[in-house]
Amino acid sequence: MSTACRAAVLVVAMLCAAAPLRAQRLDWTLRATLYGDNTEFFTPYRTGQTVLGGQVATWLGAAATERVSLRVGAFADRRWGSEEFTDSLKPILSARYQTSHGLGVIGTLETVRRHGLLDPLMISLRELTTPIEYGLQWRERRAWLDAEAWINWQQLNTPEQREGFEVGAVVTARATRLLTLEAQHLWSHRGGQLYDAGVPVTNNRVTALGIGVADSVPLVRHGRVQAFGIWSEGHLDPEYPAERPSGGHGLWLRGEVNPWPHWSLFAIHWRGTDFEAAAGDPNYGSAGQAPGFYRAERRYWELGAMRRVGVADEGVSFDTEVRLHRIDDEDSVAFFGTPWELSYRIVLRVPMGAVLRR
C-alpha cells in the first residue's frame, strides 16, 4: 500500500472511530507548517543545505475526564521537489494530563522551539526536520518558574542497532523582575541489553548553567543579555578517536535588542574547548565533518535579525530570520567573499480546527 493510501485510510479510520464515542466533547485540529531553510556553509564543521517543504499535523481530541484527554491523528512532511507523495508519515497518539499549572504527556510530545534548548545543545534545524517525538514529558508553568523534563525514544534495540533515546530538562527561574536563572541538560544514549549490535554502549551528556538579564533600554525599547557555561562529556560515535578528550566546555554569550515591534536583533559569541554535543549545532563543536579534522580551541560568532509576527486570536505565526556566521578564522565564499557565512529561514504556521461534538 502506498504512503498516500495509508494516510487516507488513517484519516477515514479516525472519523469512523469518532462516531461511537460517548458524549464527550470531540475536537478536530489541523496545523499546517510551510518552511524554507537555507544554510551557506563552506567551512569544516557543517555542510550547507536547503530544506523546503510543508508539514501537516492533524488529530481528533477527546476529553476522557476533566483533566485527561486523548489525541489520535497523523503527521505528514513533504519536501518540495520530492518524488514521494509524502517523505514522512507518522502517527500522533498521546494521553495528556492537564492541571492549572502543569501538563503531562505520554506518547507524542510537545516540541515547540525544540523544548527551548540552546543551539549548542540542539541544532535549530530539528524544529523542521524532526518535530515529532515520542516518549514521556512534564511541563510546569508558574509565575516564577518555567520547567520541562522529557524522554524522547528514538530507536529500538535490534540485532542491527542499539536502542537510542534522549533525556532532557530545561528550567528557567525568575529570581527578580530583571534576573532569570537558567539550567539545561540533554543526555543522548545508545545502548540496550537485548542486543549489542556489535558496538559498545555510548553516551553524550551536555549541561548548561546560566543567567539572563532583561529590561527596557533607551532607544531600542527592550534588551536582553544571557551568559551560559556549557559542559560536555562523552561521545555517541563508537569509533570516536580514543586520543581525543572525552570532556569539553565553553562559554556562550547572547545579546538581543527589540528596536521595533516584532523585530529582534541579536549577537552570539562562543568560546569552546574540546566541546562535543551529539544533537547540537556542529558549528560549536571541535570535531569537523572529515574524520581526521579536529580543532580543540573554537571561536564562533553570529549576527542575526528575526521578525516574528503572530495573530494571537487565530494562532497564525510567520517567522523570518537571517543570520551571519563567523567560524574561527576560516575563509568562506558564502557572503560576497567575506569570512562570514550566511543562513536564512522562513516559517509560516497556520492552525485550524472545529468542534465536532460539544
C-alpha positions as CSV (number, residue, x, y, z in Angstrom):
1,M,0.0,0.0,0.0
2,S,1.4,3.4,-0.9
3,T,2.0,6.1,1.6
4,A,-0.9,8.2,0.2
5,C,-3.3,5.3,0.7
6,R,-2.1,4.6,4.2
7,A,-2.7,8.3,5.0
8,A,-6.2,8.2,3.6
9,V,-7.0,5.0,5.5
10,L,-5.8,6.5,8.7
11,V,-8.0,9.7,8.3
12,V,-11.1,7.6,7.4
13,A,-10.4,5.4,10.4
14,M,-10.2,8.4,12.7
15,L,-13.6,9.7,11.5
16,C,-15.2,6.3,11.8
17,A,-13.9,5.8,15.3
18,A,-15.3,9.1,16.4
19,A,-18.9,8.1,15.7
20,P,-19.5,5.5,18.6
21,L,-17.8,7.6,21.2
22,R,-19.8,8.6,24.2
23,A,-21.0,12.2,24.7
24,Q,-17.6,13.7,25.4
25,R,-16.6,16.8,23.6
26,L,-14.7,16.0,20.4
27,D,-12.4,18.5,18.6
28,W,-10.7,18.3,15.3
29,T,-7.4,20.2,14.9
30,L,-5.1,20.7,11.9
31,R,-1.7,22.5,12.0
32,A,0.0,23.4,8.7
33,T,3.6,24.5,8.6
34,L,5.3,25.8,5.4
35,Y,9.0,26.3,5.7
36,G,12.2,27.2,3.9
37,D,15.7,27.0,5.4
38,N,19.0,27.6,3.6
39,T,22.5,27.5,5.0
40,E,25.5,28.6,3.0
41,F,28.4,26.9,4.9
42,F,31.8,26.2,3.4
43,T,33.9,25.5,6.5
44,P,35.0,22.2,8.1
45,Y,32.2,21.8,10.7
46,R,28.9,21.8,8.9
47,T,27.6,21.3,5.3
48,G,25.3,23.9,3.8
49,Q,21.9,22.7,2.7
50,T,18.5,23.9,1.5
51,V,15.3,22.5,3.1
52,L,11.9,23.5,1.5
53,G,8.7,21.8,2.3
54,G,5.4,21.7,4.1
55,Q,4.0,19.7,7.1
56,V,0.5,18.8,8.3
57,A,-0.4,17.6,11.7
58,T,-4.0,16.7,12.3
59,W,-5.8,14.9,15.1
60,L,-9.0,14.2,17.0
61,G,-9.0,15.3,20.6
62,A,-11.4,13.9,23.2
63,A,-11.6,14.6,27.0
64,A,-11.9,11.4,29.0
65,T,-12.2,13.4,32.3
66,E,-11.8,17.0,33.3
67,R,-8.1,16.7,33.3
68,V,-7.3,13.7,31.0
69,S,-7.6,13.9,27.2
70,L,-6.6,11.7,24.2
71,R,-5.2,12.8,20.8
72,V,-5.3,10.4,17.8
73,G,-4.1,11.6,14.4
74,A,-1.3,11.7,11.9
75,F,1.7,13.9,10.8
76,A,3.0,14.2,7.2
77,D,6.1,16.0,5.9
78,R,6.5,16.8,2.2
79,R,9.8,18.2,0.7
80,W,9.2,20.2,-2.4
81,G,10.8,18.5,-5.4
82,S,10.5,15.0,-3.9
83,E,9.1,12.2,-6.0
84,E,7.2,10.8,-3.0
85,F,3.7,11.9,-2.0
86,T,5.0,12.4,1.5
87,D,8.5,11.9,2.7
88,S,7.5,11.2,6.3
89,L,4.2,9.8,7.7
90,K,4.0,9.3,11.5
91,P,1.1,8.7,13.9
92,I,0.0,11.2,16.5
93,L,-1.1,9.4,19.6
94,S,-0.9,10.8,23.1
95,A,-2.7,10.8,26.5
96,R,-2.5,14.2,28.2
97,Y,-3.0,15.2,31.9
98,Q,-3.6,18.9,32.4
99,T,-3.6,20.9,35.6
100,S,-3.8,24.6,36.2
101,H,0.0,24.9,36.0
102,G,1.2,21.6,34.5
103,L,0.9,19.3,31.5
104,G,1.9,15.6,31.4
105,V,2.2,13.8,28.1
106,I,2.6,10.1,27.2
107,G,3.1,9.4,23.5
108,T,3.6,12.2,21.0
109,L,5.4,15.0,22.8
110,E,5.1,18.8,22.6
111,T,8.3,20.0,20.9
112,V,7.7,23.8,20.4
113,R,11.1,25.6,19.7
114,R,12.9,22.2,20.4
115,H,11.9,22.4,24.1
116,G,13.8,25.7,24.5
117,L,17.2,24.2,24.2
118,L,20.2,26.4,23.2
119,D,21.8,25.8,19.8
120,P,25.0,24.3,21.3
121,L,22.8,21.5,22.8
122,M,20.3,21.0,19.9
123,I,20.6,22.3,16.4
124,S,17.7,24.6,15.4
125,L,17.1,22.7,12.1
126,R,15.4,20.0,14.2
127,E,12.4,22.2,14.5
128,L,11.8,21.5,10.9
129,T,13.3,18.0,10.3
130,T,12.1,16.1,13.4
131,P,9.2,18.0,15.0
132,I,7.6,14.7,16.0
133,E,9.0,12.9,19.1
134,Y,7.6,10.1,21.3
135,G,8.0,9.3,24.9
136,L,7.2,11.0,28.3
137,Q,7.0,14.6,29.2
138,W,6.1,17.0,32.0
139,R,5.8,20.8,31.7
140,E,5.4,23.1,34.6
141,R,4.4,26.8,34.2
142,R,4.2,29.1,37.3
143,A,4.5,32.8,37.9
144,W,8.2,32.4,38.9
145,L,9.1,29.2,37.0
146,D,9.1,27.5,33.6
147,A,10.3,23.9,33.7
148,E,10.2,20.9,31.4
149,A,11.5,17.3,31.5
150,W,11.2,14.7,28.8
151,I,12.4,11.5,27.3
152,N,12.4,11.1,23.5
153,W,12.6,7.5,22.4
154,Q,14.3,7.4,19.0
155,Q,15.1,3.8,18.0
156,L,14.6,0.2,19.2
157,N,17.3,-2.2,20.3
158,T,17.6,-4.8,17.5
159,P,20.3,-7.2,16.3
160,E,21.3,-4.5,13.8
161,Q,21.3,-1.4,16.1
162,R,21.5,-0.1,19.6
163,E,18.5,1.5,21.2
164,G,18.5,5.3,21.2
165,F,16.9,7.9,23.3
166,E,17.3,11.5,24.6
167,V,16.6,12.7,28.1
168,G,16.3,16.4,28.5
169,A,15.4,19.1,31.1
170,V,15.1,22.9,30.9
171,V,14.5,25.2,33.9
172,T,14.0,29.0,33.9
173,A,13.5,30.6,37.3
174,R,12.6,34.3,37.6
175,A,14.7,35.4,40.5
176,T,13.8,39.1,40.2
177,R,11.9,41.3,37.8
178,L,15.2,41.6,35.7
179,L,17.1,38.4,36.5
180,T,16.5,34.8,35.4
181,L,18.5,31.7,36.5
182,E,18.6,29.0,33.8
183,A,19.7,25.4,33.5
184,Q,19.5,22.9,30.7
185,H,20.6,19.3,30.2
186,L,20.5,16.8,27.4
187,W,21.6,13.2,27.6
188,S,21.9,11.3,24.3
189,H,22.2,7.5,24.8
190,R,22.9,4.4,22.6
191,G,22.6,1.1,24.4
192,G,20.2,-1.7,25.3
193,Q,20.5,-5.1,26.9
194,L,18.8,-7.4,24.4
195,Y,21.3,-6.9,21.6
196,D,24.7,-5.2,21.5
197,A,24.7,-4.9,17.6
198,G,28.5,-5.3,17.7
199,V,29.1,-1.9,19.2
200,P,29.6,-0.6,22.8
201,V,27.2,1.5,24.8
202,T,27.8,5.2,24.2
203,N,26.6,8.4,25.9
204,N,26.8,12.1,25.4
205,R,25.8,14.5,28.1
206,V,25.6,18.3,27.8
207,T,24.8,20.6,30.7
208,A,24.3,24.4,30.5
209,L,24.0,26.8,33.5
210,G,23.4,30.5,33.0
211,I,21.8,33.8,33.8
212,G,19.7,36.2,31.9
213,V,19.1,39.9,32.4
214,A,16.3,41.8,30.6
215,D,14.9,45.3,30.9
216,S,13.7,48.3,29.0
217,V,16.6,50.0,27.2
218,P,16.6,53.6,25.9
219,L,16.4,53.9,22.1
220,V,16.0,50.2,21.5
221,R,12.8,49.6,23.6
222,H,13.9,46.3,25.2
223,G,17.1,44.4,25.6
224,R,18.3,41.0,27.0
225,V,21.7,39.5,27.8
226,Q,22.4,35.8,28.5
227,A,25.6,34.1,29.6
228,F,25.9,30.3,29.9
229,G,28.7,28.0,30.9
230,I,28.3,24.7,29.0
231,W,30.0,21.3,29.6
232,S,30.0,18.2,27.5
233,E,31.0,14.6,28.4
234,G,31.3,11.5,26.2
235,H,30.6,10.8,22.5
236,L,27.9,8.9,20.7
237,D,30.1,7.7,17.9
238,P,31.6,4.3,19.0
239,E,34.5,4.9,16.6
240,Y,35.4,8.3,18.1
241,P,39.2,8.5,18.3
242,A,40.3,7.5,21.8
243,E,43.1,10.0,21.9
244,R,40.7,12.9,21.9
245,P,39.4,14.3,25.2
246,S,36.1,12.9,26.5
247,G,35.0,16.1,28.1
248,G,34.8,19.7,26.9
249,H,33.4,23.1,27.9
250,G,32.5,26.5,26.5
251,L,31.2,30.0,27.2
252,W,28.1,31.1,25.3
253,L,27.0,34.8,25.3
254,R,24.0,36.3,23.6
255,G,22.7,39.8,23.5
256,E,19.4,40.9,22.0
257,V,17.5,44.1,21.4
258,N,14.0,44.7,20.2
259,P,14.0,48.2,18.5
260,W,10.7,47.8,16.7
261,P,7.5,45.7,17.3
262,H,8.0,42.1,16.2
263,W,11.7,42.6,15.4
264,S,14.7,41.2,17.2
265,L,18.4,41.9,16.5
266,F,20.9,39.6,18.2
267,A,24.6,38.7,18.5
268,I,26.1,35.4,19.8
269,H,29.7,34.7,20.8
270,W,31.1,31.3,21.7
271,R,34.5,30.2,23.0
272,G,34.8,26.4,23.4
273,T,37.4,23.8,24.2
274,D,37.0,20.1,23.1
275,F,33.3,20.6,23.1
276,E,31.0,17.8,21.6
277,A,27.2,17.7,21.6
278,A,25.6,14.8,19.7
279,A,22.4,16.8,19.0
280,G,24.0,20.3,18.9
281,D,24.9,22.6,16.0
282,P,28.3,21.3,14.7
283,N,29.5,24.9,14.3
284,Y,30.1,24.8,18.1
285,G,32.0,21.5,18.3
286,S,35.7,20.7,18.0
287,A,35.3,17.8,15.6
288,G,34.9,18.5,11.8
289,Q,33.0,16.6,9.2
290,A,36.1,14.9,7.9
291,P,37.1,12.1,10.3
292,G,40.7,13.4,10.8
293,F,39.7,17.1,11.4
294,Y,39.8,18.3,15.0
295,R,40.4,21.8,16.5
296,A,40.4,21.8,20.3
297,E,40.0,25.6,20.7
298,R,37.0,27.1,19.0
299,R,35.7,30.6,18.3
300,Y,32.3,31.3,16.8
301,W,30.2,34.4,16.2
302,E,26.6,35.0,15.0
303,L,24.8,38.2,14.0
304,G,21.1,37.9,13.2
305,A,17.8,39.6,12.6
306,M,14.4,38.0,13.2
307,R,10.9,39.1,12.6
308,R,8.2,37.1,14.3
309,V,4.6,38.1,13.6
310,G,1.6,36.3,15.1
311,V,-2.2,36.7,15.1
312,A,-2.9,35.9,18.7
313,D,-6.6,35.1,18.4
314,E,-6.1,32.7,15.5
315,G,-2.7,31.2,16.3
316,V,-1.2,32.1,12.9
317,S,2.5,33.0,13.0
318,F,5.1,34.0,10.4
319,D,8.8,33.9,11.2
320,T,11.6,35.3,9.1
321,E,15.3,35.1,10.1
322,V,18.7,36.0,8.6
323,R,22.0,35.1,10.3
324,L,25.7,35.8,9.5
325,H,28.1,33.2,10.9
326,R,31.9,33.7,11.6
327,I,33.6,30.4,12.2
328,D,37.1,30.5,13.7
329,D,39.4,32.3,11.2
330,E,38.1,30.2,8.3
331,D,37.7,31.7,4.9
332,S,34.4,31.5,3.2
333,V,32.8,32.3,-0.2
334,A,29.3,32.3,1.1
335,F,28.8,36.1,1.6
336,F,30.4,38.1,-1.1
337,G,33.9,36.8,-0.4
338,T,34.0,37.9,3.2
339,P,34.8,35.5,6.1
340,W,31.1,35.4,7.1
341,E,28.7,32.7,6.2
342,L,25.0,33.1,5.6
343,S,21.8,31.4,6.6
344,Y,18.1,32.3,6.4
345,R,14.8,30.8,7.2
346,I,11.0,31.4,6.8
347,V,8.3,29.5,8.6
348,L,4.6,30.0,8.3
349,R,2.3,28.2,10.8
350,V,-1.4,28.1,10.2
351,P,-3.7,26.2,12.6
352,M,-7.4,25.5,12.1
353,G,-10.0,23.3,13.9
354,A,-13.6,22.6,14.6
355,V,-15.7,21.3,17.4
356,L,-17.3,18.0,16.2
357,R,-19.3,17.4,19.3
358,R,-19.9,19.5,22.4
